[in-house]
């Protein structure tokens, strides 16, 4: 599910939530429980839903530091 391309990870690191309680927050900064709730109820369709699924996988596997490193280095 998680795309291994550098470009996809950079985009994921800089993507912000476009709606709801966590609007305008980076996906990495949204708590894991939020993604778990969406996993149970259904992720949104399209690109956002795919990115949220990827972020859920990153969080449950303890790989957040990878995304924080990308953000810190300001890779784009």
C-alpha positions in Angstrom: 0.0 0.0 0.0 2.8 2.5 0.9 4.4 3.9 -2.2 8.1 3.7 -1.9 8.9 6.5 -4.3 10.7 9.5 -2.9 8.2 11.9 -4.5 5.3 10.1 -2.9 6.8 10.3 0.6 7.8 13.9 0.2 4.2 14.7 -0.9 2.8 12.7 2.1 5.1 14.6 4.5 3.8 18.0 3.3 0.1 17.1 2.8 -2.4 18.9 5.0 -5.8 17.8 6.0 -8.4 19.7 3.9 -11.4 19.4 6.3 -12.7 18.6 9.7 -11.4 18.8 13.2 -7.7 18.7 12.0 -8.1 21.0 9.0 -4.8 22.6 7.8 -2.7 20.2 10.0 -0.1 18.0 8.4 -1.3 14.4 8.2 1.7 13.3 10.3 0.5 15.6 13.1 -2.9 14.0 13.3 -3.3 11.4 16.1 -3.3 7.7 15.2 -6.8 7.2 16.8 -8.3 9.5 14.1 -6.9 7.3 11.3 -8.1 4.2 13.2 -11.6 5.6 13.3 -11.5 6.3 9.6 -10.2 2.7 9.0 -13.3 1.4 10.8 -15.7 3.8 9.1 -14.1 4.1 5.7 -11.4 6.4 4.4 -12.4 9.1 1.9 -12.3 8.3 -1.7 -9.4 9.4 -3.9 -6.0 10.7 -3.2 -6.7 12.0 0.3 -8.1 8.6 1.4 -5.0 6.8 0.0 -2.7 9.2 1.8 -4.6 8.8 5.1 -4.3 5.0 4.7 -0.6 5.3 4.1 -0.2 7.6 7.2 -2.2 5.1 9.2 0.3 2.3 8.2 3.2 4.6 9.0 1.9 5.4 12.5 0.9 1.8 13.5 4.4 0.6 12.4 6.2 3.4 14.3 7.7 5.0 11.2 6.7 8.6 11.9 10.4 9.7 12.2 10.8 9.0 8.5 8.1 11.6 7.7 9.4 14.1 10.3 12.9 13.8 8.8 11.5 14.6 5.3 9.6 17.6 6.7 12.6 18.8 8.7 14.9 18.7 5.7 12.2 20.6 3.8 12.5 18.2 0.8 10.1 19.0 -2.0 
